[in-house]
Amino acid sequence: MLVVRTTTFLLFNCISMDTLLRISLNTGDWLNAAVAVERLFSVWKGISFNSEK
């Protein structure tokens, strides 16, 4: 197994992985917020059925 000792390569990998993890965590938070807003709107609007069929 080859051990990578290039500091610039390791620094680049560390920064890029940190960025990807932060983006994915923030995306999950935004999706949870969107679902919460959609549920709030559904409850606020209420259920209405078309009974003329």
C-alpha positions in Angstrom: 0.0 0.0 0.0 1.3 3.4 -1.0 1.5 6.1 1.7 0.8 9.6 0.3 3.1 12.2 1.9 2.6 15.1 -0.4 1.3 17.9 1.9 -0.4 19.9 -0.9 -2.4 16.8 -2.0 -3.4 16.0 1.6 -4.4 19.6 2.3 -6.4 19.7 -0.9 -8.2 16.5 0.0 -8.9 17.7 3.5 -10.3 21.0 2.4 -12.4 19.5 -0.4 -13.9 16.7 1.9 -14.7 19.3 4.6 -16.5 21.5 2.0 -18.5 18.5 0.6 -19.5 17.5 4.1 -20.6 21.0 5.0 -22.6 21.3 1.8 -24.4 18.0 2.3 -25.3 18.8 5.9 -26.6 22.2 4.9 -28.6 20.7 2.1 -30.2 18.3 4.5 -31.2 21.2 6.8 -32.7 23.0 3.9 -34.7 20.0 2.8 -36.0 19.5 6.3 -37.1 23.1 6.4 -38.8 22.8 3.0 -40.8 19.8 4.2 -41.8 21.6 7.4 -43.0 24.6 5.4 -45.0 22.4 3.1 -46.6 20.6 6.0 -47.5 23.9 7.7 -49.1 25.1 4.5 -51.1 21.9 4.1 -52.4 22.2 7.7 -53.2 25.9 7.2 -55.0 25.4 3.9 -57.0 22.4 5.2 -58.6 19.5 3.4 -61.2 20.3 0.7 -62.9 17.6 -1.3 -64.8 18.0 -4.6 -68.1 16.3 -3.8 -69.9 17.1 -7.1 -68.5 14.0 -8.9 
